[in-house]
Amino acid sequence: KNMGQRIETNFYKKYFDLPHPVKIFDNEEEATRWLLSLDLYETSISRIQKLDKDVLKINVKPNAFIDKESLMENLELYKQLLPEGGYFINIFHESNTASNDAKIPFQAHERTKLKKGEAFVIKNLAHRIELEYHINKTKQLYPTKVFEEEEDAMNFIKQLKSKVEA
C-alpha cells in the first residue's frame, strides 16, 4: 500500500532473475487467491509448478546437488501431480551439479513412463553438450529437446501437445 514499497518491490521483481512467480497486490485477499491458484510445490532440489493439467515446470534450485535420493523425491511428486503422465519442462542453472548415481534413476522406467515429452533449458554449454549427447545416443521413448531459452522450451511442449490433440 506504500508507494516506496511498491517501487522497491517492482525493482526487485525486474532486477533479479527469480525462479518463482512474483506479483504485487493491494490487498491480502487477492494475494492469497493468486498464490493458491499457482499450483506450486517444492522439493529439496526444485520448485515445481503445474502449468496445465498435464504440464509440469521443474525449476531446479541454484546450486542444487542432484543425486539419487533427490530425483526419487521429485519422482514421487510427479506421480501425484500427473498420474496419467504428461509433459515436462526442466530448467537448470549453471551452478547445478549431479552425482554419478543420478543417471540410473534419471533413466528409470518408472520415471520415463510418465513422460509424453520433455524439454530442458540449460545455459551451461558443457551441461548442454553432455545432455544432447545422451539424448542423441540413447533410444528416446518420447520427444526430448534441449534449449537455451525457456520460451523456446514452452513452444516445443505446446507443439507436442497440439499434435496429440489434433
N, C-alpha and C positions, 0 to 999 in steps of 0.2 A: 504494500500500500504506500510505501515511501518511495518517492521518485529517485532518490540517491541509491536505494537498494535495487530498484528496478534497472537502473543504468549499470550498476556493478554486476548484477546477475546476467544481464544481456551480454556484457563484455566477457564474462566468464564462459558463458554458453558458446559464444562465437570464437573466442580466442583459443580455447583448449579443445583438442580432439577427444571428445567424451565418448566412452564406449557404451553409453546408455542414453536413452531419450531424456531430454530436459525441456520443460515448458514452464512458463511463468503465468501465474494466476492472480486474480484479485481477491479470491476468497477460497477458503479451505474446502468447502463442499465441492466446488468444481475441480479442484486439485485432486481430491480423494477419488472422485468419479473417474477422472482421467487415469490416475495410477492403477485403479482396479481394472481398467479396460485394456491395459498393456499386455497382459499375459507374460510377465517377466519371471524368470526363475534363475537361481544362482547355484552353481556347484563350486567345488574347491578350485577349479581351473577356468570356469567360464560363466558368462551371463548368457542366458538362453531366452529368446523371445519367440513366441508363436505368432508368426506374421499372418497366417491364414490357417484354415482347417487342416492343411497338410504341408505347411512350410515352417521350418524352424531356422532361425538365425542364431548361430553359435558364435559368440564373440569371445575368443579366448583372452583371458586377462593378461595384461602386460606382465612380463617376467614369469609367467606361469611355467612350471616344470611339468610336462605331460608324462605320466607313467601309467602302468597297467591299472592301478587302483583308480586313478582319476578318470581314465577312459571308461572303466566299468561303472563308475558313479554317473557319468554322463549317459551311458547306455541305458541305465535303469530309468532315468528321467525321459529319455527318448521313447522308450517303450510305453510309458504312462501317457505322454503327450500325443504320440502318433502310433497307437496300437495297430493300425492298418498300414503303417508306413507312410512315407512322404518324401519331400524334397528338403535338402539341407544346404545352407549357406554358411560356410565356416570362415571366420575372419581371424587371421593370425597376425601377431605383431613381430617385429624384428627381434625382440628380446625373448621370444618363446623358444624353449628347448624341450627335447624329449629324451627319455631313457631308451636304451636298446630294447627293453622288454615291451615297449609301447606298440611295436609293429604287429605283434601277434593279435592282441585284442582289437587293434585298428582294422585288421583284415578279417576278423572272425565272422563266421556266417551269421551269428546272432545279430551282429551289427549291420552287415551288408544286406540282409534280407529286409530290413526296414527301409532301404533306400530305393527311391524311384529315379533320383537324380541328385547330383551333388556338385556344388561349386565351392572353390577355395579362393579366398582373397589373401594373397601373400605378397608383401612388399619386398621381403628379403630375397635377393637374387639367388643365393645359394640354396635356400629352402625351396624356392620355386623350381629350380632346376632339378633338385632331388625328387620333389613330388611329381613333376612332369615326367621324369624318367620312370618312376614307379608306375604311374598311370599308363604310360606307353608300353611298358614291358610286362604288365600283368593283364590277365583277362578281366575286363570290366563287366560286371553284372548289370550295370546301369550307367547312363551317361554321366561323365565326370569331366570337369574342366577347371583349369587354374587361371585366375585373373589377377591383375594388379589393382583394379578398382571395384569397389562394392557395387556400384551402379551396373557395371557390365555383368557381374555375377547375378544380380537380381534379374536382369534382362534375359540371361541364359535360362534361369529357372522358369521365368514367365513363358518363354518359348517352349520349353519342355512340357509345361502344363497345358499350354494351348494345343499342342499336338495330340496330347492324350484326350483332351476334352472335345476335340473336333471329330 
